[in-house]
Amino acid sequence: MFEALRDSLLSVIFPQECLACAKPVESYADGVACDRCWAATRTFDGKQNLCSKCGAFFDNSQTQWVVICHNCDGHHYDKAVAAGVYEKALAASIIHLKTNPVLYSRAAKLFVEAFDRSGFVSTTLIVPVPLSKSRKLERGHNQAETLAKILSAARHLPVDGNSLIRKQDTPTHRVAMDMKARELTVRNAFDVQRPKMIEGQNILLVDDVFTSGSTTSYCAKVLKKNGANMVNVLTLARAIFH
């Protein structure tokens, strides 16, 4: 009853425009996207045909075979999982998250459910992908840390947002950038300043969007170099290029 009253007040007193289609958002839980855009957003529930390592989306047909895209053959993480495709409602939620440290309950629920399906039961530590000091100061927060804290609260796992650091500013990865360009921007961008906190851990690396995988791969490389047993990746969304 409270939720219905809240949603009614939202639509009358504080109308929210969908960031994806500009129509009204009628439910507080939906955040910055309307129910229609959420319904049109492809989210993963374990029935899709995905790359078994990087989670690349092929199609909605299930297969009994292990499928791999081979674009991720050289990546240093063990496995990457996302809640859905970077489009419509998920894209709107992530764009909002970059400037506001708030993830509304519909998107947060999808993120936690993606972790529950991931099989990452051996996780001992959550590590958010870091921003550079200047970019974090500019934004006022790190969206990956927001996601890490949401998962930590839901599944009672510790978060370390200080050991993995980004040593330098890197250009924002755009869809138009090719794989080589993305890789070159992050090759030497990361370091671990507290290796004792990383040594022996089964790490879940958290970020908002998985694009080419270059960022998470080089984060995983430096974490393993400093003693991590395993590095898996969880993101709210995954970009697709077809």
Accessible surface in RSA format (square Angstrom, percent):
REM  Atomic radii and reference values for relative SASA: ProtOr
REM  Chains: A
REM  Algorithm: Lee & Richards
REM  Probe-radius: 1.40
REM  Slices: 20
REM RES _ NUM      All-atoms   Total-Side   Main-Chain    Non-polar    All polar
REM                ABS   REL    ABS   REL    ABS   REL    ABS   REL    ABS   REL
RES MET A   1   210.63 109.1 160.25 106.1  50.37 119.9 129.33 110.0  81.29 107.7
RES PHE A   2   145.74  72.9 137.14  84.9   8.60  22.4 141.17  85.6   4.57  13.1
RES GLU A   3   112.18  64.4 111.83  84.6   0.35   0.8  27.68  53.5  84.50  69.0
RES ALA A   4    65.54  60.3  54.52  84.1  11.03  25.1  62.21  87.6   3.34   8.8
RES LEU A   5   103.43  57.6  98.98  70.8   4.45  11.2 102.74  72.2   0.69   1.9
RES ARG A   6    66.49  27.9  62.67  31.9   3.83   9.1  32.14  43.9  34.36  20.8
RES ASP A   7    29.40  20.6  28.19  28.1   1.21   2.9  10.66  25.1  18.74  18.7
RES SER A   8    61.55  52.0  55.58  74.2   5.97  13.8  30.44  64.8  31.11  43.6
RES LEU A   9    85.29  47.5  84.93  60.8   0.37   0.9  85.28  59.9   0.01   0.0
RES LEU A  10    27.22  15.2  24.71  17.7   2.51   6.3  26.70  18.7   0.52   1.4
RES SER A  11    49.95  42.2  30.55  40.8  19.40  44.7  21.39  45.5  28.56  40.0
RES VAL A  12   118.36  77.9  94.45  85.5  23.91  57.6  98.29  85.4  20.07  54.4
RES ILE A  13    97.08  55.2  74.56  55.5  22.52  54.3  79.12  57.0  17.97  48.8
RES PHE A  14   144.44  72.3 138.31  85.7   6.14  16.0 142.42  86.3   2.02   5.8
RES PRO A  15    97.53  71.1  71.93  65.6  25.60  93.1  73.17  60.4  24.36 151.4
RES GLN A  16    58.11  32.5  53.82  39.3   4.30  10.2   7.23  15.4  50.89  38.6
RES GLU A  17   108.25  62.1 101.97  77.1   6.29  15.0  28.70  55.5  79.55  64.9
RES CYS A  18     2.11   1.6   0.00   0.0   2.11   5.0   0.00   0.0   2.11   2.3
RES LEU A  19    95.80  53.4  61.72  44.2  34.08  85.7  65.24  45.8  30.56  82.2
RES ALA A  20    47.42  43.6   6.25   9.6  41.17  93.7  14.06  19.8  33.36  88.4
RES CYS A  21    52.39  39.6  25.81  28.8  26.58  62.5  34.12  86.4  18.27  19.7
RES ALA A  22    61.02  56.1  44.69  69.0  16.33  37.1  45.07  63.5  15.94  42.2
RES LYS A  23    99.49  48.5  97.69  59.9   1.81   4.3  72.28  65.1  27.21  29.0
RES PRO A  24    91.44  66.6  83.04  75.7   8.40  30.5  85.47  70.6   5.98  37.1
RES VAL A  25     1.12   0.7   0.03   0.0   1.10   2.6   0.03   0.0   1.10   3.0
RES GLU A  26   123.25  70.8 115.28  87.2   7.97  19.0  33.00  63.8  90.25  73.7
RES SER A  27    30.93  26.1  30.59  40.8   0.34   0.8  19.73  42.0  11.20  15.7
RES TYR A  28   100.29  46.8  98.45  56.0   1.84   4.8  60.66  45.6  39.62  48.8
RES ALA A  29    28.67  26.4  28.37  43.8   0.30   0.7  28.56  40.2   0.11   0.3
RES ASP A  30     8.42   5.9   7.21   7.2   1.21   2.9   0.00   0.0   8.42   8.4
RES GLY A  31     7.64   9.4   0.00   N/A   7.64   9.4   1.97   5.4   5.67  12.7
RES VAL A  32     6.11   4.0   5.83   5.3   0.29   0.7   5.83   5.1   0.29   0.8
RES ALA A  33     0.00   0.0   0.00   0.0   0.00   0.0   0.00   0.0   0.00   0.0
RES CYS A  34     7.94   6.0   7.94   8.9   0.00   0.0   6.43  16.3   1.50   1.6
RES ASP A  35    86.24  60.4  83.62  83.2   2.62   6.2  29.43  69.3  56.81  56.7
RES ARG A  36   166.38  69.9 158.21  80.6   8.17  19.5  61.26  83.7 105.13  63.7
RES CYS A  37    12.31   9.3  11.54  12.9   0.77   1.8   0.77   1.9  11.54  12.4
RES TRP A  38     9.55   3.8   2.89   1.4   6.66  15.6   2.89   1.5   6.66  10.8
RES ALA A  39    82.16  75.5  44.80  69.1  37.36  85.0  53.59  75.5  28.57  75.7
RES ALA A  40    50.88  46.8  29.22  45.1  21.66  49.3  40.13  56.5  10.76  28.5
RES THR A  41     9.16   6.5   0.00   0.0   9.16  21.8   0.33   0.4   8.83  13.4
RES ARG A  42    91.47  38.4  85.72  43.7   5.75  13.7  44.11  60.3  47.36  28.7
RES THR A  43    45.01  32.0  32.69  33.1  12.32  29.4   4.46   6.0  40.55  61.3
RES PHE A  44     9.95   5.0   5.93   3.7   4.02  10.5   5.98   3.6   3.97  11.4
RES ASP A  45    74.36  52.1  60.53  60.3  13.82  32.7  30.42  71.6  43.93  43.8
RES GLY A  46    55.07  67.9   0.00   N/A  55.07  67.9  30.01  82.4  25.06  56.1
RES LYS A  47   124.61  60.8 124.41  76.3   0.21   0.5  68.59  61.7  56.02  59.7
RES GLN A  48    33.41  18.7  17.43  12.7  15.98  38.0   1.39   3.0  32.03  24.3
RES ASN A  49    21.03  14.5  19.51  18.8   1.52   3.7   1.52   3.7  19.51  18.9
RES LEU A  50    49.26  27.4  36.99  26.5  12.27  30.9  36.99  26.0  12.27  33.0
RES CYS A  51     4.16   3.1   0.00   0.0   4.16   9.8   0.00   0.0   4.16   4.5
RES SER A  52    46.26  39.1  31.24  41.7  15.03  34.6  31.36  66.8  14.90  20.9
RES LYS A  53    38.07  18.6  36.45  22.4   1.63   3.9  21.64  19.5  16.43  17.5
RES CYS A  54     4.73   3.6   2.82   3.1   1.91   4.5   0.25   0.6   4.48   4.8
RES GLY A  55     6.85   8.4   0.00   N/A   6.85   8.4   6.47  17.8   0.38   0.8
RES ALA A  56    16.07  14.8  16.07  24.8   0.00   0.0  16.07  22.6   0.00   0.0
RES PHE A  57    12.45   6.2   8.83   5.5   3.62   9.4   8.83   5.4   3.62  10.4
RES PHE A  58    73.06  36.5  57.37  35.5  15.68  40.8  58.73  35.6  14.32  41.0
RES ASP A  59    60.68  42.5  58.14  57.9   2.54   6.0  30.72  72.3  29.96  29.9
RES ASN A  60   101.50  70.0  80.78  78.1  20.72  49.9  32.69  78.7  68.81  66.5
RES SER A  61    63.09  53.3  53.01  70.7  10.08  23.2  49.92 106.3  13.17  18.5
RES GLN A  62   126.41  70.7  96.34  70.4  30.07  71.6  28.85  61.4  97.56  74.0
RES THR A  63    60.54  43.1  27.31  27.7  33.23  79.2  29.68  39.9  30.86  46.7
RES GLN A  64   156.39  87.5 113.52  83.0  42.87 102.1  45.14  96.1 111.26  84.4
RES TRP A  65   182.08  73.1 172.55  83.5   9.53  22.4 151.86  81.0  30.22  49.0
RES VAL A  66   130.53  85.9  99.32  89.9  31.21  75.2 103.97  90.3  26.56  72.0
RES VAL A  67    38.67  25.4  33.45  30.3   5.22  12.6  36.51  31.7   2.17   5.9
RES ILE A  68    66.72  38.0  52.45  39.1  14.27  34.4  52.45  37.8  14.27  38.7
RES CYS A  69    28.37  21.5   6.99   7.8  21.38  50.2  10.64  27.0  17.72  19.1
RES HIS A  70   118.21  64.6 104.11  72.4  14.11  36.1  79.03  81.4  39.19  45.6
RES ASN A  71   114.34  78.9  88.50  85.5  25.85  62.2  18.51  44.6  95.83  92.6
RES CYS A  72     0.76   0.6   0.76   0.8   0.00   0.0   0.76   1.9   0.00   0.0
RES ASP A  73    86.48  60.6  59.21  58.9  27.27  64.5  35.29  83.0  51.19  51.1
RES GLY A  74    60.99  75.2   0.00   N/A  60.99  75.2  40.86 112.1  20.14  45.1
RES HIS A  75    37.19  20.3  28.44  19.8   8.76  22.4  15.53  16.0  21.66  25.2
RES HIS A  76    65.15  35.6  58.36  40.6   6.80  17.4  34.76  35.8  30.40  35.4
RES TYR A  77     3.48   1.6   0.00   0.0   3.48   9.1   0.00   0.0   3.48   4.3
RES ASP A  78    63.65  44.6  43.81  43.6  19.83  46.9  16.61  39.1  47.04  46.9
RES LYS A  79    78.53  38.3  78.53  48.2   0.00   0.0  33.47  30.1  45.06  48.0
RES ALA A  80     3.34   3.1   1.76   2.7   1.58   3.6   1.77   2.5   1.57   4.2
RES VAL A  81    27.70  18.2  23.06  20.9   4.64  11.2  26.90  23.4   0.80   2.2
RES ALA A  82     8.35   7.7   2.73   4.2   5.62  12.8   2.73   3.8   5.62  14.9
RES ALA A  83     0.68   0.6   0.23   0.4   0.45   1.0   0.26   0.4   0.41   1.1
RES GLY A  84     0.00   0.0   0.00   N/A   0.00   0.0   0.00   0.0   0.00   0.0
RES VAL A  85     1.05   0.7   1.05   1.0   0.00   0.0   1.05   0.9   0.00   0.0
RES TYR A  86    68.91  32.2  54.17  30.8  14.74  38.4  36.96  27.8  31.96  39.4
RES GLU A  87    27.37  15.7  21.70  16.4   5.67  13.5  19.03  36.8   8.34   6.8
RES LYS A  88    96.99  47.3  83.67  51.3  13.32  31.7  53.06  47.8  43.93  46.8
RES ALA A  89     0.00   0.0   0.00   0.0   0.00   0.0   0.00   0.0   0.00   0.0
RES LEU A  90     0.00   0.0   0.00   0.0   0.00   0.0   0.00   0.0   0.00   0.0
RES ALA A  91    14.96  13.8  14.96  23.1   0.00   0.0  14.96  21.1   0.00   0.0
RES ALA A  92     4.77   4.4   1.62   2.5   3.15   7.2   3.96   5.6   0.81   2.2
RES SER A  93     8.13   6.9   5.93   7.9   2.20   5.1   4.02   8.6   4.11   5.8
RES ILE A  94     0.00   0.0   0.00   0.0   0.00   0.0   0.00   0.0   0.00   0.0
RES ILE A  95    96.94  55.2  95.64  71.3   1.30   3.1  95.65  68.9   1.29   3.5
RES HIS A  96    34.50  18.9  31.46  21.9   3.04   7.8  17.54  18.1  16.96  19.7
RES LEU A  97     0.00   0.0   0.00   0.0   0.00   0.0   0.00   0.0   0.00   0.0
RES LYS A  98    58.81  28.7  58.62  36.0   0.20   0.5  42.04  37.8  16.78  17.9
RES THR A  99    98.59  70.1  77.54  78.6  21.05  50.2  70.30  94.4  28.29  42.8
RES ASN A 100    55.58  38.3  55.44  53.6   0.14   0.3   4.27  10.3  51.31  49.6
RES PRO A 101    78.92  57.5  63.17  57.6  15.75  57.3  63.17  52.2  15.75  97.9
RES VAL A 102    66.96  44.1  62.41  56.5   4.55  11.0  65.99  57.3   0.97   2.6
RES LEU A 103    20.43  11.4   1.69   1.2  18.75  47.1   2.20   1.5  18.23  49.1
RES TYR A 104    54.55  25.5  50.73  28.9   3.83  10.0  18.49  13.9  36.06  44.5
RES SER A 105    66.47  56.2  56.42  75.3  10.05  23.1  51.09 108.8  15.38  21.5
RES ARG A 106    78.95  33.1  73.36  37.4   5.59  13.3  25.12  34.3  53.83  32.6
RES ALA A 107     1.97   1.8   1.63   2.5   0.34   0.8   1.63   2.3   0.34   0.9
RES ALA A 108    15.58  14.3  15.42  23.8   0.17   0.4  15.58  21.9   0.00   0.0
RES LYS A 109   129.59  63.2 122.59  75.2   6.99  16.6  95.77  86.2  33.81  36.0
RES LEU A 110    33.56  18.7  32.66  23.4   0.90   2.3  32.66  22.9   0.90   2.4
RES PHE A 111     0.00   0.0   0.00   0.0   0.00   0.0   0.00   0.0   0.00   0.0
RES VAL A 112    16.45  10.8  16.45  14.9   0.00   0.0  16.45  14.3   0.00   0.0
RES GLU A 113    55.45  31.8  54.90  41.5   0.55   1.3  26.13  50.5  29.32  23.9
RES ALA A 114     0.00   0.0   0.00   0.0   0.00   0.0   0.00   0.0   0.00   0.0
RES PHE A 115    22.15  11.1  19.70  12.2   2.45   6.4  19.70  11.9   2.45   7.0
RES ASP A 116    76.29  53.4  42.50  42.3  33.79  79.9  30.32  71.4  45.97  45.8
RES ARG A 117    98.95  41.5  64.53  32.9  34.42  82.0  52.41  71.6  46.54  28.2
RES SER A 118     9.79   8.3   0.00   0.0   9.79  22.5   3.36   7.1   6.43   9.0
RES GLY A 119    53.42  65.9   0.00   N/A  53.42  65.9  32.06  88.0  21.36  47.8
RES PHE A 120    10.84   5.4   6.81   4.2   4.03  10.5   9.32   5.6   1.53   4.4
RES VAL A 121   143.34  94.3 109.82  99.4  33.51  80.8 116.28 101.0  27.06  73.4
RES SER A 122    50.44  42.6  38.50  51.4  11.95  27.5  40.69  86.7   9.75  13.7
RES THR A 123    12.55   8.9   3.02   3.1   9.53  22.7   1.27   1.7  11.27  17.0
RES THR A 124    60.55  43.1  50.05  50.7  10.50  25.0  54.42  73.1   6.13   9.3
RES LEU A 125    11.46   6.4  11.46   8.2   0.00   0.0  11.46   8.0   0.00   0.0
RES ILE A 126     0.00   0.0   0.00   0.0   0.00   0.0   0.00   0.0   0.00   0.0
RES VAL A 127     0.74   0.5   0.74   0.7   0.00   0.0   0.74   0.6   0.00   0.0
RES PRO A 128     4.04   2.9   1.72   1.6   2.32   8.4   1.72   1.4   2.32  14.4
RES VAL A 129     5.00   3.3   3.22   2.9   1.79   4.3   3.22   2.8   1.79   4.9
RES PRO A 130    13.52   9.9  10.42   9.5   3.10  11.3  13.44  11.1   0.08   0.5
RES LEU A 131    26.49  14.8  13.63   9.8  12.85  32.3  13.82   9.7  12.67  34.1
RES SER A 132     7.00   5.9   6.18   8.2   0.82   1.9   5.81  12.4   1.19   1.7
RES LYS A 133   188.34  91.9 177.37 108.8  10.97  26.1 124.22 111.8  64.12  68.3
RES SER A 134    60.60  51.2  49.35  65.9  11.25  25.9  50.82 108.2   9.79  13.7
RES ARG A 135    58.71  24.6  57.18  29.1   1.52   3.6   7.91  10.8  50.80  30.8
RES LYS A 136    79.98  39.0  79.79  49.0   0.19   0.5  48.02  43.2  31.97  34.1
RES LEU A 137   153.52  85.5 133.26  95.3  20.26  50.9 138.01  96.9  15.51  41.7
RES GLU A 138   147.31  84.6 109.82  83.1  37.49  89.3  46.20  89.4 101.11  82.6
RES ARG A 139    65.43  27.5  41.84  21.3  23.59  56.2  15.50  21.2  49.93  30.3
RES GLY A 140    62.78  77.4   0.00   N/A  62.78  77.4  31.68  86.9  31.11  69.7
RES HIS A 141    19.43  10.6  16.81  11.7   2.61   6.7  17.30  17.8   2.12   2.5
RES ASN A 142     3.77   2.6   2.63   2.5   1.14   2.7   0.00   0.0   3.77   3.6
RES GLN A 143     8.63   4.8   8.63   6.3   0.00   0.0   0.00   0.0   8.63   6.5
RES ALA A 144     0.57   0.5   0.57   0.9   0.00   0.0   0.57   0.8   0.00   0.0
RES GLU A 145    30.84  17.7  30.84  23.3   0.00   0.0   8.04  15.5  22.80  18.6
RES THR A 146    20.13  14.3  16.43  16.7   3.71   8.8  13.36  18.0   6.77  10.2
RES LEU A 147     0.00   0.0   0.00   0.0   0.00   0.0   0.00   0.0   0.00   0.0
RES ALA A 148     0.00   0.0   0.00   0.0   0.00   0.0   0.00   0.0   0.00   0.0
RES LYS A 149   129.25  63.1 124.43  76.3   4.82  11.5  74.92  67.4  54.34  57.9
RES ILE A 150    41.69  23.7  35.18  26.2   6.51  15.7  39.94  28.8   1.75   4.7
RES LEU A 151     0.00   0.0   0.00   0.0   0.00   0.0   0.00   0.0   0.00   0.0
RES SER A 152    24.98  21.1  22.96  30.6   2.02   4.6   2.95   6.3  22.03  30.9
RES ALA A 153    77.18  71.0  51.66  79.7  25.52  58.0  63.30  89.1  13.88  36.8
RES ALA A 154    35.99  33.1  16.71  25.8  19.28  43.9  27.72  39.0   8.27  21.9
RES ARG A 155    99.09  41.6  84.34  43.0  14.75  35.1  27.79  38.0  71.30  43.2
RES HIS A 156   160.52  87.7 130.67  90.8  29.85  76.4  95.37  98.3  65.16  75.8
RES LEU A 157    31.52  17.6  28.54  20.4   2.97   7.5  29.90  21.0   1.62   4.4
RES PRO A 158    76.44  55.7  64.52  58.8  11.93  43.4  75.41  62.3   1.03   6.4
RES VAL A 159    51.86  34.1  19.22  17.4  32.64  78.6  19.22  16.7  32.64  88.5
RES ASP A 160     6.10   4.3   2.58   2.6   3.51   8.3   5.80  13.7   0.29   0.3
RES GLY A 161    30.68  37.8   0.00   N/A  30.68  37.8  10.85  29.8  19.82  44.4
RES ASN A 162    90.45  62.4  86.86  83.9   3.59   8.6  13.27  31.9  77.17  74.6
RES SER A 163     0.16   0.1   0.16   0.2   0.00   0.0   0.16   0.3   0.00   0.0
RES LEU A 164     4.13   2.3   0.56   0.4   3.58   9.0   0.56   0.4   3.58   9.6
RES ILE A 165    53.74  30.6  52.64  39.2   1.11   2.7  53.74  38.7   0.00   0.0
RES ARG A 166    34.64  14.5  23.55  12.0  11.10  26.4   4.29   5.9  30.35  18.4
RES LYS A 167   115.79  56.5  77.57  47.6  38.22  91.0  43.28  39.0  72.51  77.2
RES GLN A 168    87.24  48.8  80.42  58.8   6.81  16.2  29.78  63.4  57.46  43.6
RES ASP A 169    81.28  56.9  57.65  57.4  23.62  55.9  27.94  65.8  53.34  53.2
RES THR A 170     6.74   4.8   3.82   3.9   2.93   7.0   3.43   4.6   3.31   5.0
RES PRO A 171    75.24  54.8  61.91  56.4  13.33  48.4  71.79  59.3   3.45  21.4
RES THR A 172    84.91  60.4  76.65  77.7   8.25  19.7  62.32  83.7  22.59  34.1
RES HIS A 173    36.33  19.9  15.92  11.1  20.41  52.2  11.51  11.9  24.82  28.9
RES ARG A 174   141.13  59.3 136.08  69.4   5.05  12.0  63.59  86.9  77.54  47.0
RES VAL A 175    98.32  64.7  84.77  76.7  13.55  32.7  84.77  73.7  13.55  36.8
RES ALA A 176    98.19  90.3  58.21  89.8  39.98  90.9  69.77  98.2  28.42  75.3
RES MET A 177    24.92  12.9  13.24   8.8  11.69  27.8  19.08  16.2   5.84   7.7
RES ASP A 178    91.48  64.1  80.12  79.7  11.35  26.9  43.85 103.2  47.62  47.5
RES MET A 179    96.28  49.9  93.55  61.9   2.72   6.5  87.52  74.4   8.76  11.6
RES LYS A 180   118.16  57.6 114.21  70.1   3.96   9.4  81.51  73.4  36.65  39.0
RES ALA A 181    36.61  33.7  31.12  48.0   5.48  12.5  35.40  49.9   1.21   3.2
RES ARG A 182     1.48   0.6   1.48   0.8   0.00   0.0   0.00   0.0   1.48   0.9
RES GLU A 183    51.31  29.5  51.31  38.8   0.00   0.0   6.10  11.8  45.21  36.9
RES LEU A 184   101.27  56.4  80.29  57.4  20.98  52.7  80.44  56.5  20.83  56.0
RES THR A 185    26.24  18.7  15.38  15.6  10.86  25.9  23.06  31.0   3.18   4.8
RES VAL A 186     1.02   0.7   0.98   0.9   0.04   0.1   1.02   0.9   0.00   0.0
RES ARG A 187    99.10  41.6  86.94  44.3  12.16  29.0  32.42  44.3  66.68  40.4
RES ASN A 188   101.22  69.8  92.89  89.8   8.33  20.1  26.42  63.6  74.80  72.3
RES ALA A 189     0.03   0.0   0.00   0.0   0.03   0.1   0.00   0.0   0.03   0.1
RES PHE A 190    13.60   6.8   1.83   1.1  11.78  30.7   1.83   1.1  11.78  33.7
RES ASP A 191    55.32  38.8  55.32  55.1   0.00   0.0   1.91   4.5  53.41  53.3
RES VAL A 192    11.62   7.6   0.00   0.0  11.62  28.0   0.00   0.0  11.62  31.5
RES GLN A 193   104.81  58.6  74.42  54.4  30.39  72.4  27.64  58.8  77.17  58.5
RES ARG A 194    91.40  38.4  87.12  44.4   4.29  10.2  45.62  62.4  45.78  27.7
RES PRO A 195    61.89  45.1  61.71  56.3   0.18   0.7  61.86  51.1   0.03   0.2
RES LYS A 196   170.60  83.2 151.82  93.2  18.78  44.7 104.54  94.1  66.06  70.4
RES MET A 197    90.14  46.7  86.94  57.5   3.21   7.6  57.56  48.9  32.59  43.2
RES ILE A 198     0.00   0.0   0.00   0.0   0.00   0.0   0.00   0.0   0.00   0.0
RES GLU A 199   102.57  58.9  87.55  66.2  15.02  35.8  27.56  53.3  75.01  61.2
RES GLY A 200    42.11  51.9   0.00   N/A  42.11  51.9  23.83  65.4  18.29  41.0
RES GLN A 201    47.85  26.8  47.65  34.8   0.20   0.5   1.93   4.1  45.92  34.8
RES ASN A 202    30.86  21.3  30.20  29.2   0.66   1.6   2.51   6.0  28.36  27.4
RES ILE A 203     1.69   1.0   0.00   0.0   1.69   4.1   0.07   0.1   1.62   4.4
RES LEU A 204     0.02   0.0   0.00   0.0   0.02   0.1   0.02   0.0   0.00   0.0
RES LEU A 205     0.02   0.0   0.02   0.0   0.00   0.0   0.02   0.0   0.00   0.0
RES VAL A 206     0.00   0.0   0.00   0.0   0.00   0.0   0.00   0.0   0.00   0.0
RES ASP A 207    17.59  12.3  17.56  17.5   0.04   0.1   0.10   0.2  17.50  17.4
RES ASP A 208     5.38   3.8   5.38   5.4   0.00   0.0   0.00   0.0   5.38   5.4
RES VAL A 209    24.40  16.1  13.93  12.6  10.48  25.2  13.93  12.1  10.48  28.4
RES PHE A 210     4.94   2.5   2.84   1.8   2.11   5.5   4.94   3.0   0.00   0.0
RES THR A 211    29.29  20.8  26.38  26.7   2.91   6.9  17.00  22.8  12.29  18.6
RES SER A 212     8.58   7.3   0.64   0.9   7.94  18.3   1.45   3.1   7.13  10.0
RES GLY A 213     3.75   4.6   0.00   N/A   3.75   4.6   2.46   6.8   1.29   2.9
RES SER A 214     9.35   7.9   6.88   9.2   2.47   5.7   2.13   4.5   7.22  10.1
RES THR A 215    23.23  16.5  22.18  22.5   1.04   2.5  13.90  18.7   9.33  14.1
RES THR A 216     3.68   2.6   3.48   3.5   0.20   0.5   3.48   4.7   0.20   0.3
RES SER A 217     4.71   4.0   4.71   6.3   0.00   0.0   1.43   3.0   3.29   4.6
RES TYR A 218    28.53  13.3  26.09  14.8   2.44   6.4  12.26   9.2  16.27  20.1
RES CYS A 219     0.00   0.0   0.00   0.0   0.00   0.0   0.00   0.0   0.00   0.0
RES ALA A 220     0.00   0.0   0.00   0.0   0.00   0.0   0.00   0.0   0.00   0.0
RES LYS A 221    98.38  48.0  95.21  58.4   3.17   7.5  51.36  46.2  47.02  50.1
RES VAL A 222    18.14  11.9  16.93  15.3   1.21   2.9  18.13  15.8   0.01   0.0
RES LEU A 223     0.00   0.0   0.00   0.0   0.00   0.0   0.00   0.0   0.00   0.0
RES LYS A 224    71.86  35.1  56.88  34.9  14.98  35.7  37.01  33.3  34.85  37.1
RES LYS A 225   173.02  84.4 136.00  83.4  37.03  88.2  89.76  80.8  83.26  88.7
RES ASN A 226    35.89  24.8  25.28  24.4  10.61  25.6   7.40  17.8  28.49  27.5
RES GLY A 227    30.26  37.3   0.00   N/A  30.26  37.3  23.86  65.5   6.40  14.3
RES ALA A 228     9.90   9.1   0.00   0.0   9.90  22.5   0.00   0.0   9.90  26.2
RES ASN A 229   103.08  71.1  70.53  68.2  32.55  78.4  19.72  47.5  83.37  80.6
RES MET A 230    68.94  35.7  68.85  45.6   0.10   0.2  61.94  52.7   7.01   9.3
RES VAL A 231     0.00   0.0   0.00   0.0   0.00   0.0   0.00   0.0   0.00   0.0
RES ASN A 232    10.24   7.1  10.24   9.9   0.00   0.0   0.00   0.0  10.24   9.9
RES VAL A 233     0.13   0.1   0.13   0.1   0.00   0.0   0.13   0.1   0.00   0.0
RES LEU A 234     0.00   0.0   0.00   0.0   0.00   0.0   0.00   0.0   0.00   0.0
RES THR A 235     0.87   0.6   0.87   0.9   0.00   0.0   0.11   0.2   0.76   1.1
RES LEU A 236     0.00   0.0   0.00   0.0   0.00   0.0   0.00   0.0   0.00   0.0
RES ALA A 237     0.00   0.0   0.00   0.0   0.00   0.0   0.00   0.0   0.00   0.0
RES ARG A 238    17.03   7.2  17.03   8.7   0.00   0.0   1.65   2.2  15.39   9.3
RES ALA A 239     4.97   4.6   3.91   6.0   1.06   2.4   4.97   7.0   0.00   0.0
RES ILE A 240    35.56  20.2  14.56  10.9  21.00  50.6  16.65  12.0  18.91  51.3
RES PHE A 241    88.66  44.4  51.78  32.1  36.88  96.0  60.35  36.6  28.31  81.0
RES HIS A 242   154.68  84.5  95.91  66.7  58.77 150.4 109.47 112.8  45.21  52.6
END  Absolute sums over single chains surface
CHAIN  1 A    12276.0       9844.8       2431.2       7076.7       5199.4
END  Absolute sums over all chains
TOTAL         12276.0       9844.8       2431.2       7076.7       5199.4
